């Protein structure tokens, strides 16, 4: 039982042996108490260094057991026996969970799992890191470099290694953090197609990820992506206008214009489409003058009247609940956000482009719905559908309750 407790829970062992978890706990406690004096005598001078090492955030078995392992004998059984002795001598010592997840760091030990979790969450906020910088950060935080391999191996966790970018990133911002690292390494703007390869997603998904993150700006007319931190205010004004910025610039220079004239003028000057110009007219920064021309609301124009968008078949609204159904595809499983009808934004109460609303679910990332120009978007649900064991071709039904600002996801096979 003591040996099995290195890897399994009381319930798991109880089921294997056909007894209750409480009986397993009693046997574990009594046996450990009986062995503790003998192990304390055997450990001798080893116990004090072990206790000191366990006071750090986390320490690897290699560091803990290096001075007692016999090189001429197989290492694995020696490590297991040493781990068993460690658990009996120091009942509070165990292999910790990683961050706020269910991943287990095999081969690491700590007496302070809460402190380790807090440290890992702090590290996550500072991502992305190169491997070298990450190791330095761990050392500065008092964590053994032995944490690297368990972190690399874990499938779930606050932090993960992105092989394409050769960087440590947050699990809830995998592609965006990886793109940040890639651009910093390149030191120059890059096209969506160039970023797609190392990120492991297609160019469309690159745009979908970066456009919703303030760390990135898309250069016009090249369409390349740059880090916002690289740009001066003057550069941002000169070469990074959104379609709405372009419309405002034309109206300020040319004055009020008829719709057709405005669209023609903006498309003539800026590399944008007529469709995108039309969508910007939903903004509360532009509106209609008394004679029907389009002008800036700051000069007295009246914002365009709000219209209820057409409801697509995959959206249902009833009794204060909005249900959005989308097929589970590779982009969803890779962490891309969901582009959807502007009706979804309207249904959750977003009247104008640029507005957003956040919904929560216990133990899950926040779900953010944003109203854009001509469409709406829903933040990534990769973690949720993965935990629900969704497969390609299944349907993810996102149920949003407006009165409580909560949501849940149901997988329909």
N, C-alpha and C positions, 0 to 999 in steps of 0.2 A: 504493500500500500504506500509506504514512504517513497519507494522508487517511482510508482505510477503518478504520485502527486507532483512530480517534477513536470509532467506534461498534461495532466488531466484534472478535471474538476471533481469535486466530491460526488456530484450526481452521476458523472460518467463512470466513475469507479464503482459506485453503488449499483448501477445498472448491470455492469459486467459481472459483479460478484453476487448479485441477487439480494442485496441488503440495502437498508436506508442510508441516505447521505449522512445522517446523524451518527449512525453506527461507524461509518468510515471515519468521521471526524474524531470520534472517541478513540478508535484504534490508533489513528495517527498521533493524537495528542499523548496517549499513554506510552506508546512505543518511543516517540521522540524524547519524552521526559526520562525514560529509562536509559536511553542511549547517550543523553547529553553529557553526563559526567565523564563517561569513557572517551567520548569524542573531544571534550575539553582537554583531557589529559593528553590525548593523541595530538591535538592541534598545537598545544604548548604556545610557543612564541608566534605561531602563525596567526592566532586569533586576533591579536591586537592590530596587525597590519590589515587584516580583512575588514575589521570594523571601521578602520580609518578610511579605507578605499570605498567602502559602501556609503560613507557619508557624502560622497560626491554625487552629482546628478545621476550618473550611470558609469559602470565600469565593466569591461569585458572579462569573460572567463580566462582569456589568455593572460591578462594582467594579474587576475586573482590567483591563478593556479600555477603560474610559471615556475615558482620555486619549489613545488612539490611533485611535479610530473617527472617521471623517470623516462628519459629519452629513448631507452632501448626497449620500452614496452609500448603496446598500442595506446594511442592517446585518448581515443573516444571513451573507453570504459573508465580510464583514470579521471577524466573530466566529469563523468557522470557520478562517480563515487565522491569526488570532491564537492560537486554541486549538492549532493545529498547531505554531506557533512555540513556544508554551509547553511542549508535550510534548517537543519536540526539545531545548530549552534545559534543561529540568528533567525528566529521565526519570521521576522518582518522582512527579511530579504527575499526578493523574488524577481522573476523576469518581468519587466514593465510593459504596459501598453504604450503605444506610440501616439502622442498627442491626444486628441479626443476621439480616437477611433478604436476599432476592435483588433487592430494588428498587434501581434506580439513580437517583441524583439528577442529572438532566441540568441542565447549566448551572452546576454547582458544582464547585469544585476544592479539593484538599487534598494536602498532603504527608504527612499523618498519618491514614490511614483508621482505624487501630486506636483512636486517641484520639477521633476523631469517633464511632465506634461506641460506645465507652464512655460518652461524653457523652450520646448519644441514649438509651442504656439507663437512665442516671440520670434523664433527663428523663421517660422512660416511667414510672418508679416514682413520680414526683411528680404524674402526671396524676390528675384532669382539669384542663385550663386553658381559660380563655377565650382568644380570639384575641389580645387585648391583653396578657394576662399571659404567654401563650406567647412572644410576640415579645420581651417584656422578659426572660424567662428565657433565650431564645436569646442575646440581647445580653450578658447577664451571663455566659453560658458561653463567650463569645467566638466565637459562630457568626453568620454573616451572616444577616440577615433574608431574603436570597434563598433560604434553605432552605424557606421557607413554601410557595411554589408547587410545587416538586418533591414535597414531602411531601403536599400536597393531591392531587396527581395520581397518586401511587403506589397500586397495588392491594394490595400486600403490604408489611408493615412492622411494626415494633414499635409505631408510633404512627400514628394516622389522625385525620382531621377528621370529626366527626359533625355533619352539617348540621342535623339536627333539633334538637339541643341547642346548636348553635353553640359547640362545645367540642372541644378536642383530647383524645383518649382513647387508652387502650391497646387494641391489637387483640385481645388475649386477654381483655378485660373491657369490650367496647364498650358494651353496654347498661347495665351497672352503673356504669361511670364517667360515662356520659352522664346517668343518673338522679341521681347525686350532684350533678352540676353544675346540673341543672334544679331540684332541691330547694333547693340553696344560693341560686340566683337568685330562686326564689319566696319563700324565707324562711319557709315554712309547710308543714305536711304536705299531701300530695296523694293522691288516690285512684288505684288502678291504671288505671282508665279514662282519667283525666286525663294520666297519664304515658305511656300507650300511644301516643297520637298523635305527639308529638315523638320518641319512641323508635323509631317505625316498626314496632312489634310489637303483638300483641293483649294484652289485659289478663291473660290466663292466662300468657302468656310473661313479662309483667312480674313477676308473683308468682314464677314459677319462677326468675327471675334474682335478685330481691332477697332472697328468703327464705334463700338460701345465702351471703349476704354480711353480715358483722358490722357493716358501716357503716349498715345499715338496720334499723329496727324497725317492726313493723306495730301501729298503735294499735288498741285494742279499746275499745268495740265498733264504732267507725266503719270500721275496716279500712283507713284511710289510712296512707300510708307517711311515716315521719319519719327524719331522720338521727339515729343513736345519739348523736352529739356534742351534740345539742340537749337531751338529757334528763338530768335529775338522777337519782341513785339512787332517790330517793323516787318520782319520776314513773315510773320503770321498774317499780318494784314495784307501784305503784297501777294503772297502766293498760295495761301491756304484757305481761300473763301469757300464756304459751303454754297450750295445753290441759293439758300436764303440770303446769305451775305451778298451774293452776286446780284440778286433781285433788289436788295436794299441799296447797293452801290449804284445801280442803274437809275433807280427812282430818285436818289439824291442828286444825281448829275443831270438827269433828263426831265425831272418833274413827273407829274401824273401822266399815265399812259393808258390807252385802251389795252385790253387783255392781249389781243393779237400782236400789237406793236411792242408790248413789254416782252412777250415771249421771244419774238424775233430779235429784239435788241440784246437780250441776255444771251441767247444762243449764239449770236454773232460774236460776242466778246469773249464768252467763257465756254470751256469744253463741257457743257452740260446739255441734257436733253430737254425737249419741250415738255415731256411728261413730268420731269422733275421740277421744272419751273411751275407747272400747273399745281403740283402738290404743295409747293411752298405757300400758295395762296390761302392755305388753311391756317397759317400762322396768325397770331393776334398782333403781329408787328406790321402787317399790311392789311388794307381794307379798301372799301369803295368810297369814292367821293360822291357828292350829290348828283353830278352829271354822269355817273356810271364808270368813271375811269378808276384805275388802281393807283393808290398812293400809300404813304406811310401813315400809320395811326398816330404817330407822334405829331403829324401835321394836321390831324383832325379827321382823317378817314375813318369810316366805321368798319370794324372787323367783319369779315365775311360771315353771313348767317350759317349757323351750324346745321349740318344735315346728318340724318341718321344713315350710316353706311349700310349697304346691303349685307344681310346675314348669310354667311356661307353655310352649306349643309353640315359641315363638320363641327359647328358650334351650336350648342343648345343653351337657352337661358330660361330658367323657371324658378320661381320662389326664392329669388335672391341668390341663386347659384348659377355660375357660368361654367359650362362643361366644354372643354376644347379637346377634341380627339385628333391625334396625329399618329401616323404609322411610325414605328420604331425603325430607323434606318441607320446606316453607318455614321452619318454626320451626327445624329443624336447621341450614339454610343461613344463617339469621339469627343463629345463635350461642346458641340456647337450650339448656339442659341437657336431658338425656333422663330423663323420669320412667318408671320401670319397676317390675316386680314386686319385692316384698321378697325373693323367692327369689334374685334376682341378688346382693343383699347377703349372704344366707346362703351362697350358693355360693362367694363369695370370702372367706368366713371372718368375716363381721361378724355377731356374735350378738345384739347389742342396738341399739336406736335410738340415734343420736348417734355411732356408731362410723363410721370411714372408713378407706379403704385407697387408697394411691397406686400407680399403675403407670406405667412410663416406656417411651418409645420414642425411639430416636436421632433428634435433630433435630426432635422434635415436642413440643407441650405435654404436661404430665403429665395422665394420665387418673385422675380421682378418683371412686371409687364410695363413696356414702354410704348408710348404712342409716337410714331414717326410720321414723316410726310408720305402719305399714300399707303402706309402699312403700319403694323404693330409688330412688336417682338416680345418673346418670352425668354428669360434667361435659361441657361443650360439646366437640363434635368438628368444629366448623365449619371450622377451618383444615385439618384432615386431609382431610375429604371434598372440600373445595374444591381442594386440591392434587392429589387423585386424580381430579379432573374429574368428580365425581358429578353426576348430573342428577336432577331431581324424578322420583320413582317408582322409582329404583334402590334396591337394598338395601345398607345398610352393615353388614358383619359385623365386630363387635368381638371379636377373639380375645385373651383374657387368659390368660397363662401364670402360674399361681400360684407355681410353684417359684422363678421368677426375678423376680417382680413386674414383668413386662414385658407389653406389648400390641402388637398391630398391627391395622390396619383394612384390610379388603378390600372393594372395591366389586363387587357382583354386579349385572350388567345385566339 
